[in-house]
Amino acid sequence: MSGTKRVNIQIGQEVEIVLKKDQRSGALTRGHVKRILTNAANHPHGIKVMLVEDNQVGRVKNIL
């Protein structure tokens, strides 16, 4: 499922995000959603979230 729509993302859900530092390489980081940071209903590059594990922030690419 795509991470471009806010309605698809729930707190505690497992997702893969791309961190700001990894945008060029496209490397994904897996974790659980702690907070949803994007207020818009959708975003073309993915909804920005914070992960529970280590408070990393990135845009959702895949919902697992």
MDAnalysis code that builds the backbone (N, CA, C; Angstrom):
import MDAnalysis as mda
import numpy as np

u = mda.Universe.empty(192, n_residues=64, atom_resindex=np.repeat(np.arange(64), 3), trajectory=True)
u.add_TopologyAttr("name", ["N", "CA", "C"] * 64)
u.add_TopologyAttr("resid", np.arange(1, 65))
u.add_TopologyAttr("resname", ["MET", "SER", "GLY", "THR", "LYS", "ARG", "VAL", "ASN", "ILE", "GLN", "ILE", "GLY", "GLN", "GLU", "VAL", "GLU", "ILE", "VAL", "LEU", "LYS", "LYS", "ASP", "GLN", "ARG", "SER", "GLY", "ALA", "LEU", "THR", "ARG", "GLY", "HIS", "VAL", "LYS", "ARG", "ILE", "LEU", "THR", "ASN", "ALA", "ALA", "ASN", "HIS", "PRO", "HIS", "GLY", "ILE", "LYS", "VAL", "MET", "LEU", "VAL", "GLU", "ASP", "ASN", "GLN", "VAL", "GLY", "ARG", "VAL", "LYS", "ASN", "ILE", "LEU"])
u.atoms.positions = np.array([
    [0.853, -1.185, 0.000],
    [0.000, 0.000, 0.000],
    [0.897, 1.246, 0.000],
    [0.460, 2.249, -0.702],
    [1.242, 3.476, -0.852],
    [1.158, 4.353, 0.398],
    [2.231, 5.060, 0.683],
    [2.284, 5.941, 1.848],
    [1.987, 7.390, 1.515],
    [1.309, 7.642, 0.384],
    [1.043, 9.025, -0.014],
    [-0.271, 9.575, 0.540],
    [-1.126, 8.704, 1.082],
    [-2.410, 9.144, 1.638],
    [-2.399, 8.994, 3.157],
    [-2.707, 10.072, 3.854],
    [-2.671, 10.092, 5.324],
    [-3.661, 9.103, 5.935],
    [-4.804, 8.907, 5.266],
    [-5.855, 8.030, 5.784],
    [-5.390, 6.566, 5.876],
    [-4.378, 6.167, 5.093],
    [-3.869, 4.793, 5.095],
    [-2.928, 4.500, 6.256],
    [-2.476, 5.534, 6.965],
    [-1.437, 5.372, 7.982],
    [-2.037, 5.510, 9.378],
    [-1.723, 4.542, 10.238],
    [-2.228, 4.521, 11.614],
    [-1.044, 4.515, 12.588],
    [-1.258, 5.059, 13.781],
    [-0.244, 5.010, 14.841],
    [0.007, 3.539, 15.186],
    [1.278, 3.161, 15.326],
    [1.640, 1.793, 15.689],
    [1.819, 0.867, 14.501],
    [1.461, 1.317, 13.316],
    [1.562, 0.508, 12.112],
    [3.027, 0.382, 11.678],
    [3.396, -0.788, 11.125],
    [4.763, -0.983, 10.637],
    [4.872, -0.430, 9.218],
    [5.896, 0.390, 8.997],
    [6.094, 1.048, 7.708],
    [7.568, 1.047, 7.324],
    [7.831, 1.347, 6.069],
    [9.184, 1.610, 5.601],
    [9.227, 3.062, 5.172],
    [10.235, 3.782, 5.695],
    [10.367, 5.207, 5.375],
    [11.720, 5.460, 4.735],
    [11.812, 6.586, 4.034],
    [13.101, 7.048, 3.523],
    [13.471, 8.287, 4.343],
    [14.645, 8.240, 4.958],
    [15.140, 9.357, 5.755],
    [15.687, 10.440, 4.834],
    [15.772, 11.672, 5.330],
    [16.291, 12.790, 4.544],
    [17.688, 12.474, 3.991],
    [18.550, 11.897, 4.829],
    [19.923, 11.601, 4.412],
    [19.991, 10.480, 3.373],
    [18.923, 9.669, 3.270],
    [18.901, 8.533, 2.345],
    [18.088, 8.801, 1.080],
    [17.640, 10.039, 0.871],
    [16.789, 10.323, -0.282],
    [17.485, 10.041, -1.612],
    [18.773, 10.317, -1.711],
    [19.510, 10.064, -2.954],
    [19.646, 8.573, -3.234],
    [19.995, 7.796, -2.206],
    [20.205, 6.361, -2.389],
    [18.890, 5.587, -2.394],
    [17.869, 6.127, -1.740],
    [16.578, 5.441, -1.669],
    [16.540, 4.342, -0.617],
    [17.541, 4.300, 0.265],
    [17.582, 3.282, 1.324],
    [16.383, 3.446, 2.257],
    [15.743, 2.326, 2.592],
    [14.548, 2.364, 3.435],
    [14.869, 1.948, 4.861],
    [14.158, 2.549, 5.806],
    [14.271, 2.230, 7.229],
    [12.921, 1.720, 7.690],
    [12.904, 0.576, 8.385],
    [11.660, -0.034, 8.835],
    [11.409, 0.306, 10.297],
    [10.148, 0.544, 10.643],
    [9.796, 0.832, 12.026],
    [8.301, 1.007, 12.191],
    [7.891, 1.346, 13.413],
    [6.483, 1.549, 13.736],
    [6.214, 3.039, 13.928],
    [5.048, 3.483, 13.473],
    [4.689, 4.900, 13.504],
    [4.399, 5.352, 14.934],
    [5.113, 6.395, 15.368],
    [4.870, 7.012, 16.672],
    [3.949, 8.219, 16.509],
    [4.270, 9.084, 15.508],
    [3.480, 10.287, 15.237],
    [3.389, 10.499, 13.735],
    [2.257, 11.028, 13.295],
    [2.092, 11.443, 11.907],
    [2.325, 12.945, 11.874],
    [3.319, 13.384, 11.105],
    [3.735, 14.783, 11.126],
    [3.115, 15.619, 10.002],
    [2.693, 14.982, 8.919],
    [2.082, 15.710, 7.801],
    [0.610, 15.948, 8.103],
    [0.172, 17.199, 7.985],
    [-1.227, 17.532, 8.244],
    [-2.108, 17.374, 7.010],
    [-1.519, 17.457, 5.827],
    [-2.279, 17.361, 4.577],
    [-2.855, 15.953, 4.399],
    [-3.942, 15.845, 3.649],
    [-4.592, 14.555, 3.396],
    [-3.718, 13.628, 2.566],
    [-2.927, 14.207, 1.662],
    [-1.977, 13.390, 0.904],
    [-0.780, 14.243, 0.509],
    [0.302, 13.536, 0.158],
    [1.542, 14.216, -0.224],
    [2.220, 13.351, -1.285],
    [2.636, 13.936, -2.399],
    [3.180, 13.136, -3.503],
    [4.450, 12.353, -3.170],
    [5.239, 12.812, -2.201],
    [6.481, 12.117, -1.841],
    [6.314, 11.200, -0.638],
    [5.133, 11.149, -0.049],
    [4.881, 10.307, 1.112],
    [4.592, 11.137, 2.345],
    [3.777, 10.582, 3.229],
    [3.414, 11.242, 4.478],
    [4.601, 11.174, 5.433],
    [4.935, 12.292, 6.065],
    [6.074, 12.344, 6.991],
    [5.639, 11.825, 8.360],
    [6.412, 10.884, 8.913],
    [6.108, 10.282, 10.213],
    [7.363, 10.213, 11.073],
    [7.148, 10.009, 12.373],
    [8.234, 9.755, 13.326],
    [8.097, 8.306, 13.792],
    [9.220, 7.605, 13.879],
    [9.213, 6.207, 14.299],
    [9.358, 6.069, 15.813],
    [8.743, 5.012, 16.361],
    [8.786, 4.725, 17.799],
    [10.201, 4.372, 18.249],
    [10.880, 3.534, 17.469],
    [12.144, 2.927, 17.892],
    [13.222, 3.947, 18.263],
    [13.425, 4.946, 17.412],
    [14.527, 5.877, 17.669],
    [14.208, 7.309, 17.251],
    [12.920, 7.619, 17.142],
    [12.443, 8.976, 16.808],
    [12.974, 9.495, 15.469],
    [13.329, 8.597, 14.562],
    [13.760, 9.030, 13.229],
    [12.542, 9.536, 12.453],
    [12.758, 10.548, 11.611],
    [11.691, 11.159, 10.828],
    [11.961, 10.942, 9.352],
    [10.918, 10.521, 8.631],
    [11.054, 10.337, 7.193],
    [9.700, 10.207, 6.542],
    [9.704, 10.029, 5.231],
    [8.470, 9.916, 4.456],
    [8.160, 8.450, 4.178],
    [6.884, 8.069, 4.364],
    [6.453, 6.684, 4.202],
    [6.497, 6.298, 2.724],
    [7.192, 5.192, 2.428],
    [7.238, 4.649, 1.076],
    [6.386, 3.394, 0.962],
    [6.381, 2.554, 1.997],
    [5.600, 1.312, 1.986],
    [4.931, 1.113, 3.333],
    [3.699, 0.601, 3.294],
    [2.990, 0.220, 4.516],
    [2.992, -1.297, 4.554],
    [3.495, -1.864, 5.654],
    [3.657, -3.323, 5.747],
    [2.501, -3.989, 6.470],
])
